[in-house]
Amino acid sequence: MADAGLRNRLKDVRAKLGLTQAELAERVSVSRKTINTVENGVFVPSTILALRLAKALGMKVEELFFLDGK
């Protein structure tokens, strides 16, 4: 994992909204693989990407991304 302290709810929120990884990727101008790696905690998104993802999903960035709390 890129940073074991950062977690996200991206996959759950995306699925709840009925979006595929490809559809979300298109909305924020990245590849489907980028969405996959963010969802799986392999890649920590830039601040800009995190903000774009939150906006695309109708959320605040801190509702989508959070620290592990350890």
C-alpha positions as CSV (number, residue, x, y, z in Angstrom):
1,M,0.0,0.0,0.0
2,A,1.2,3.5,-0.8
3,D,0.1,4.9,2.6
4,A,-1.5,2.5,5.1
5,G,-2.9,5.5,7.0
6,L,-5.1,6.8,4.3
7,R,-8.4,5.0,3.6
8,N,-11.3,5.8,1.3
9,R,-14.9,4.9,0.6
10,L,-14.6,5.3,-3.2
11,K,-15.6,1.8,-4.2
12,D,-18.7,1.7,-2.0
13,V,-19.9,5.2,-3.0
14,R,-19.3,4.6,-6.7
15,A,-21.1,1.3,-6.6
16,K,-24.0,2.8,-4.6
17,L,-24.4,5.4,-7.3
18,G,-24.3,2.7,-10.0
19,L,-21.2,4.0,-11.7
20,T,-18.5,1.7,-13.2
21,Q,-14.8,2.5,-12.7
22,A,-14.7,3.5,-16.3
23,E,-17.6,5.9,-15.9
24,L,-16.1,7.6,-12.9
25,A,-12.7,7.8,-14.5
26,E,-14.2,9.6,-17.5
27,R,-15.9,12.1,-15.2
28,V,-12.6,13.0,-13.6
29,S,-10.4,12.6,-16.6
30,V,-8.2,9.7,-15.5
31,S,-7.8,6.1,-16.5
32,R,-10.0,3.3,-15.2
33,K,-6.8,1.8,-13.7
34,T,-6.2,5.0,-11.7
35,I,-9.7,4.6,-10.1
36,N,-8.9,0.9,-9.4
37,T,-5.6,1.7,-7.7
38,V,-7.1,4.5,-5.6
39,E,-10.0,2.2,-4.5
40,N,-7.6,-0.5,-3.5
41,G,-5.3,1.8,-1.6
42,V,-2.3,1.2,-4.0
43,F,-2.2,4.8,-5.1
44,V,-2.7,7.9,-3.0
45,P,-4.5,10.5,-5.2
46,S,-3.2,14.1,-5.5
47,T,-5.3,16.7,-3.7
48,I,-6.7,17.8,-7.1
49,L,-7.8,14.3,-8.0
50,A,-9.3,13.7,-4.5
51,L,-11.3,17.0,-4.9
52,R,-12.4,16.0,-8.4
53,L,-13.5,12.5,-7.2
54,A,-15.5,14.0,-4.3
55,K,-17.2,16.6,-6.5
56,A,-18.1,13.9,-9.1
57,L,-19.7,11.8,-6.4
58,G,-21.4,14.7,-4.7
59,M,-19.4,14.5,-1.5
60,K,-17.0,16.5,0.6
61,V,-13.4,15.1,0.2
62,E,-13.3,14.3,3.9
63,E,-16.4,12.1,3.6
64,L,-14.6,10.1,0.8
65,F,-11.1,10.0,2.2
66,F,-10.1,9.6,5.8
67,L,-7.1,8.7,8.1
68,D,-6.9,5.2,9.6
69,G,-6.9,6.5,13.1
70,K,-4.0,4.4,14.3
